[in-house]
């Protein structure tokens, strides 16, 4: 018996890195709107992917908000007929 993690075919975040989420969100919304939707300093004051990753990796509640907004963005893109 292996200890491999179970497959997650229905999890849209499976295999997507936090860096990809932050980059895609910043590209889609822009840093200004991203900071308005998730008001944390790493998005509102001199934002960068690197500073955001540093903060989000040690702040579970903020990471959950990023994941939720990422899922919202994916739904919006699907609704608008855009590819990811």
Secondary structure, DSSP 8 states (H G I E B T S, - for coil): --------TT-TTTT--HHHHHHHHHHHHHHHHHHHHS--HHHHSS--HHHHHHHHHT-HHHHHHHHHHHHHHHHHHHHTT---
